[in-house]
Amino acid sequence: MVRFLGATRPNPALKRTASPPLSFALDIYPMNLDDLVQSIPDSESNLRNQLAHWVDEWKRNEDSIEKLSYLVGKWHGNVWFKETDVSNKFYQDWVQFKAESIEGINGMTMNERLYAFGLFALWDSANEKAKSVIRAKLKANSR
């Protein structure tokens, strides 16, 4: 890079190389689905356990990420957190997760999708038919 009037410009003499995504370069990993569930504090452990149950069930069935979005939205709209601040924090985290991982899924590699939805363990233990179900669930069906 060459400094020019307070800005940086690429140096054409340097060979360009591919760089990792900014989040990985900065060692910042976005919240995944399991992190979202665990973000509910111990004071609301019954709600965290309910959501964990629904998320685990979603992971093991053939429902799409749109169904997951509906499920979590419906769950949040029908439960009562003891503290409004905890509910608001969860909602903020959910909206961010939804934007990054559900609405932004088309820009992700398969590994990023598996990470975002906490499906690495299922993927690693899956046979080819089960992997096909996971690919469809994550909108990665290229076959």
C-alpha positions, 0 to 999 in steps of 0.5 A: 500500500502507498500512502497518498494524501491521508489515504491508502492506495494499492501498490500496483507493483505488489502481487495481489493475493486472496485474503480471508474474510475480514471477520476471520482476519480480525479473529472475530467470529459471528454468533452461531445458533448455539451461541444464541441459545447459550446467550440466554442467562442462567436466570432464564435457564428454563427458557434457554432449555426450551429454546435449546430443545426446539433448536436441537429438534430443528437440527435433526429434521428436514425443516429449512432455515426459513422454518427455523426463523419462524420457529424462533420468532414464534418462540420469542413472541410467546415466552415471558422473560423475567427481565425486559432487558434480557428479552431485549438483548436476546431479541437484538442478538436474534435480529443480528443472527438472522441478518448475518446467517439466515438472510446472508446465507447465500454469501456463505461457504458450506463450512460457514453455513455449518458453523453458523447453524451449529451443524458440524457434528451432525455433518461429520457423523452423517451418511451421504443421504443425511448430508443431502438433507443438511445441504437442502436445509442450508440452501447449499444443494448443488447436486 
